[in-house]
Amino acid sequence: MKPYDLAFIGFGAAAMSLIARLAQANWPGSLVVIEPDAIERNDRTWCGWGPNQHPFSDQLTQTWSRWAVSQAQQSVIRDAPETPYEMLHAGGVRERARTMMQARSDWACLADRALAHSHQSANGVWQLRLNTDEDLSARWVLDARPPALSLTRPWLWQSFLGVEIQGPAFEDNDTVRLMDFVDAETPWPTFFYELPISASRRLIEITQFVPEPSDMKALESTLHTELNRRGIDHTAIIRQELGHLPMAPIASYNQNHWLRIGAAGGSMRPATGYAFHAIQRWADACAHSLITQQQPIAPKRSRLLDWLDGVFLESLWRRPEQASQRFITLFEQTPPAALTRFLMGRASRVDIARVLLALPKGPMIRAAIAHTLRRASGAIQPNTPR
Ligand SMILES: Cc1cc2nc3c(=O)[nH]c(=O)nc-3n(C[C@H](O)[C@H](O)[C@H](O)COP(=O)(O)OP(=O)(O)OC[C@H]3O[C@@H](n4cnc5c(N)ncnc54)[C@H](O)[C@@H]3O)c2cc1C
């Protein structure tokens, strides 16, 4: 049996993004996808700041040029038409990627199957056995399985639960509420995230930055209590999305023709949990490498941004109750285009300087010293997925 050139473990954002580029370039290699779930599912939306041309740009369902960060009576609203906040539905992206795959007879998408066992032959080819007892082989494995991690200070979990609701009519359909901080039983930052999809539809999430993943039942109860308290009336819940994202730099992995990709490979930004746009940048670079007959490449991390994110999260550990004020000041005092580039991991040095100037000097210097000393003493180990 001739080995596939590439085997993707997981048909998620990273696999689809690379496969779409290879399809567009009519890349001559063969590939296979192993996905334990169904392909047709609309389990999440991907949001972030553009502009960003990618093979799924025509799947953008919404863009907003205004966003707000708030707490009680305090609210900062920023406008930046040059860097709109954009949203894609995973269902549309999956359908597009699957259609692109179906156009190739030498590409296979094996849904409802998981990888059961793997070993590398003497000739370097990976032998993969699936839980259905099917066998296949591949020269390269690109593995996007979500990482099993245990995080230590300063890293945190971003736990969230959201509902897309249908309502009679909502107010203010132009402003994304990125963070609206609420009182919670924990001192750790807890906030509402609200996307006005249309006059009668909203995606509303409750999110926490916490040392251990939050209990989903408790989050659900907080979400519904807040919806009631705010008088957000709804006639139907269209869908739900939830997750626990590691706010931590995940070490790059590329050994013996086995690469980790996507969030598992380090494409997620520790201080934000955003990954989709970084995955697009990785997919551009990896597709270019393959199309020019070189090897696939793993996502790269920025040591400077990892350190800055570590300092920022260390400052949250030191005073979690001050997090809301820090975020409000950050959005108030940083020019929106510079801040959005920073949050998306494509900041210039000037953007980074602007962000640093907006943060309180004393607490950040103390957090920088603590984080640097803890790193130097070996107290902070690289986050390597198990
Ligand atoms: C609900 C949710 C909303 C998010 N929203 C945003 C957002 O708005 N903006 C943003 O930038 N980031 C967002 N993220 C973070 C990140 O962008 C996404 O998690 C993104 O999908 C990561 O892409 P990926 O390819 O690494 O992983 P995924 O897209 O999660 O793909 C991994 C795939 O691996 C499969 N898999 C799991 N276990 C196995 C196994 N044992 N064998 C084979 N396959 C397996 C899964 O079924 C899945 O299809 C969100 C995450 C979640 C969970």
The ligand as a Tripos MOL2 file, in Angstrom:
@<TRIPOS>MOLECULE
LIG
   53    58     1     0     0
SMALL
NO_CHARGES

@<TRIPOS>ATOM
      1 C1        -15.9240   26.7290   21.2880 C.3       1 LIG1
      2 C2        -14.6270   27.3890   20.8550 C.ar      1 LIG1
      3 C3        -14.6750   28.6760   20.3050 C.ar      1 LIG1
      4 C4        -13.4790   29.2850   19.9020 C.ar      1 LIG1
      5 N1        -13.5510   30.5410   19.3650 N.ar      1 LIG1
      6 C5        -12.4230   31.1080   18.9070 C.ar      1 LIG1
      7 C6        -12.4650   32.3750   18.2800 C.ar      1 LIG1
      8 O1        -13.5220   33.0100   18.2220 O.2       1 LIG1
      9 N2        -11.3120   32.8990   17.7880 N.ar      1 LIG1
     10 C7        -10.1310   32.2260   17.8700 C.ar      1 LIG1
     11 O2         -9.1220   32.7190   17.3610 O.2       1 LIG1
     12 N3        -10.0560   31.0550   18.5000 N.ar      1 LIG1
     13 C8        -11.1670   30.4670   19.0150 C.ar      1 LIG1
     14 N4        -11.0840   29.2720   19.6210 N.ar      1 LIG1
     15 C9         -9.7520   28.6850   19.8310 C.3       1 LIG1
     16 C10        -9.1840   28.0080   18.5510 C.3       1 LIG1
     17 O3         -9.1640   28.8820   17.4710 O.3       1 LIG1
     18 C11       -10.0140   26.8410   18.1500 C.3       1 LIG1
     19 O4         -9.9680   25.8970   19.1730 O.3       1 LIG1
     20 C12        -9.5330   26.2050   16.8370 C.3       1 LIG1
     21 O5        -10.5740   25.3770   16.4020 O.3       1 LIG1
     22 C13        -8.2210   25.4730   16.9960 C.3       1 LIG1
     23 O6         -7.9520   24.7710   15.8070 O.3       1 LIG1
     24 P1         -7.2230   23.3640   15.8310 P.3       1 LIG1
     25 O7         -7.1600   22.8660   14.4510 O.co2     1 LIG1
     26 O8         -5.9910   23.4720   16.6080 O.co2     1 LIG1
     27 O9         -8.1800   22.4490   16.7050 O.3       1 LIG1
     28 P2         -9.7380   22.0290   16.4450 P.3       1 LIG1
     29 O10       -10.3130   22.9690   15.4740 O.co2     1 LIG1
     30 O11       -10.2910   21.8860   17.7820 O.co2     1 LIG1
     31 O12        -9.5200   20.6430   15.7320 O.3       1 LIG1
     32 C14        -9.0510   19.5090   16.3990 C.3       1 LIG1
     33 C15        -9.7650   18.3260   15.7860 C.3       1 LIG1
     34 O13        -9.2050   17.1540   16.3570 O.3       1 LIG1
     35 C16       -10.2520   16.2500   16.5430 C.3       1 LIG1
     36 N5         -9.8640   15.2640   17.5430 N.ar      1 LIG1
     37 C17       -10.0250   15.2960   18.8730 C.ar      1 LIG1
     38 N6         -9.5430   14.1630   19.4220 N.ar      1 LIG1
     39 C18        -9.0720   13.4010   18.4120 C.ar      1 LIG1
     40 C19        -8.4770   12.1160   18.3200 C.ar      1 LIG1
     41 N7         -8.2270   11.3910   19.4190 N.pl3     1 LIG1
     42 N8         -8.1230   11.6640   17.0930 N.ar      1 LIG1
     43 C20        -8.3200   12.3860   15.9830 C.ar      1 LIG1
     44 N9         -8.8990   13.6120   16.0150 N.ar      1 LIG1
     45 C21        -9.2630   14.1050   17.2050 C.ar      1 LIG1
     46 C22       -11.4310   17.0960   16.9770 C.3       1 LIG1
     47 O14       -12.6760   16.4350   16.7620 O.3       1 LIG1
     48 C23       -11.2550   18.3180   16.0770 C.3       1 LIG1
     49 O15       -11.9770   18.1940   14.8770 O.3       1 LIG1
     50 C24       -12.2340   28.6230   20.0580 C.ar      1 LIG1
     51 C25       -12.2250   27.3600   20.6430 C.ar      1 LIG1
     52 C26       -13.3850   26.7520   21.0350 C.ar      1 LIG1
     53 C27       -13.3340   25.3720   21.6880 C.3       1 LIG1
@<TRIPOS>BOND
     1     1     2 1
     2     2     3 ar
     3     2    52 ar
     4     3     4 ar
     5     4     5 ar
     6     4    50 ar
     7     5     6 ar
     8     6     7 ar
     9     6    13 1
    10     7     8 2
    11     7     9 ar
    12     9    10 ar
    13    10    11 2
    14    10    12 ar
    15    12    13 ar
    16    13    14 ar
    17    14    15 1
    18    14    50 ar
    19    15    16 1
    20    16    17 1
    21    16    18 1
    22    18    19 1
    23    18    20 1
    24    20    21 1
    25    20    22 1
    26    22    23 1
    27    23    24 1
    28    24    25 2
    29    24    26 1
    30    24    27 1
    31    27    28 1
    32    28    29 2
    33    28    30 1
    34    28    31 1
    35    31    32 1
    36    32    33 1
    37    33    34 1
    38    33    48 1
    39    34    35 1
    40    35    36 1
    41    35    46 1
    42    36    37 ar
    43    36    45 ar
    44    37    38 ar
    45    38    39 ar
    46    39    40 ar
    47    39    45 ar
    48    40    41 1
    49    40    42 ar
    50    42    43 ar
    51    43    44 ar
    52    44    45 ar
    53    46    47 1
    54    46    48 1
    55    48    49 1
    56    50    51 ar
    57    51    52 ar
    58    52    53 1
@<TRIPOS>SUBSTRUCTURE
     1 LIG1         1 GROUP 0 **** ****
